């Protein structure tokens, strides 16, 4: 039997939209967007969360009633001639009874397959019990998004007049691992900013979720960075998109990675 979208998401064919959406979010939580399973889960959710597409899909995967196996029709056995020996009749009866006995025996391979299936279902159930609820993920995602926006305005901004304070404030918003990378980058900024008297401020324009999870969330933040230098009378505004990986540490969301790309225009 070919697996269905319901099988992929691990839900019943009569699952509600909320159940399907929850299963989809749990399924993609730890997958990379380039993963084949990530794309398959998205396609499954797209079909099953659209009433028209789901109705058409249900008709497509529904069992074809016209293809049910036809039950054999029992026909009376021909009456043996009067001159048939008694022992021959007995042998024929045994031969007729043999298939009936065989039909009642379950093959060993089928029992083994059923045992493996039960073990898989038990393991899957245990895994799902340990996964965070849909409400927990939604709450974590919202908190991480807000923390990412606040962190962007601090980490991406600096003023040549108080670089040490700027670096310290930014470091408090990062994991120790990412702070090492940031410090290496900031050393280059600190070497050049005083000479050109650079002052950079940051305004968050918008943000969205790239990937959600209970303890790790990726947030895409769009920012404007007005930059003032000694050789210019007006600030130059740079427009950037920043993918910020947020990691929960204790009760705080900290920046664990940043990838910044400048937008055209």
SULDANOR-V738021 format. One record per backbone hydrogen bond with DSSP energy under -0.5 kcal/mol. NH is the residue of the N-H (numbers start at 1). CO is the residue of the C=O. E is the energy in kcal/mol with one decimal. If there is no record, write none. Layout:
nh-><NH,NH>
co-><CO,CO>
e-><E,E>
This chain:
nh-><8,9,10,11,15,20,21,22,23,24,25,26,27,28,29,31,35,39,40,41,42,43,44,45,46,47,48,49,50,51,54,55,56,57,58,59,60,61,62,65,67,68,74,84,89,90,91,92,93,94,95,96,97,98,99,100,101,102,103,104,104,105,107,111,112,113,114,115,116,117,118,119,120,121,122,123,124,125,126,127,128,129,130,131,131,137,138,139,140,141,142,143,144,145,146,147,148,149,150,151,152,153,154,154,155,156,158,160,162,166,167,168,169,170,171,172,173,174,175,179,180,181,182,183,184,185,186,187,188,188,189,190,191,192,192,193,194,196,197,198,199,200,201,203,205,206,208,210,211,217,218,219,219,220,221,221,222,223,223,224,225,227,228,230,232,236,237,238,238,240,240,241,242,243,244,244,245,245,246,246,247,248,249,252,254,254,255,256,257,259,261,263>
co-><4,5,6,6,12,16,17,18,19,20,21,22,23,24,25,28,32,35,36,37,38,39,40,41,42,43,44,45,47,49,50,51,52,53,54,55,56,57,58,63,64,65,72,81,85,86,87,88,89,90,91,92,93,94,95,96,97,98,99,100,101,102,105,107,108,109,110,111,112,113,114,115,116,117,118,119,120,121,122,123,124,125,126,127,128,133,134,135,136,137,138,139,140,141,142,143,144,145,146,147,148,149,150,151,151,152,200,198,159,162,163,164,165,166,167,168,170,171,255,175,176,177,178,179,180,181,182,183,184,185,185,186,187,188,189,189,190,192,193,193,228,158,226,224,222,222,220,218,218,246,211,217,244,208,219,242,206,221,240,203,238,236,199,196,229,227,235,225,236,223,238,261,221,259,219,242,243,257,217,244,254,215,252,249,247,252,173,245,245,243,241,239>
e-><-2.2,-2.0,-1.3,-2.2,-2.1,-2.2,-2.9,-2.2,-2.3,-2.3,-2.3,-2.2,-2.2,-2.0,-0.9,-1.5,-2.4,-1.8,-2.2,-2.7,-2.0,-2.2,-2.4,-2.4,-2.4,-2.0,-2.6,-2.0,-1.0,-0.6,-3.1,-2.2,-2.2,-2.4,-2.9,-1.7,-1.6,-2.3,-1.1,-0.7,-1.6,-1.2,-0.6,-2.1,-1.6,-1.7,-1.8,-2.2,-1.9,-1.9,-2.2,-2.1,-1.8,-1.6,-0.8,-0.7,-1.8,-2.2,-2.1,-0.6,-0.9,-1.7,-0.5,-1.7,-2.2,-2.3,-2.4,-2.0,-2.1,-2.4,-2.3,-2.0,-2.3,-2.4,-2.4,-2.3,-2.7,-2.4,-2.2,-2.1,-2.4,-1.8,-1.1,-0.6,-0.9,-2.2,-2.3,-2.4,-2.5,-2.7,-2.0,-2.2,-2.6,-2.2,-2.0,-2.2,-2.3,-2.0,-2.0,-2.5,-2.3,-1.3,-0.8,-0.7,-3.2,-1.8,-1.4,-2.1,-2.0,-1.8,-2.5,-2.1,-2.4,-2.1,-2.3,-1.3,-1.7,-1.5,-2.3,-2.3,-1.2,-0.9,-2.6,-2.8,-1.5,-1.8,-3.1,-1.6,-0.7,-0.9,-1.4,-3.0,-1.0,-1.0,-0.8,-3.2,-0.5,-1.5,-1.2,-1.8,-2.1,-3.3,-2.1,-2.7,-3.2,-1.3,-2.3,-2.8,-1.4,-2.3,-2.5,-0.5,-2.8,-3.1,-0.6,-3.0,-3.2,-0.5,-2.5,-2.7,-3.3,-2.9,-2.6,-2.9,-1.6,-2.9,-0.5,-1.7,-0.7,-2.5,-0.6,-2.8,-3.1,-2.6,-3.3,-0.7,-0.5,-2.3,-3.5,-0.7,-3.0,-2.4,-3.5,-2.0,-3.0,-0.6,-2.8,-3.5,-1.0,-1.7,-2.5,-3.6>
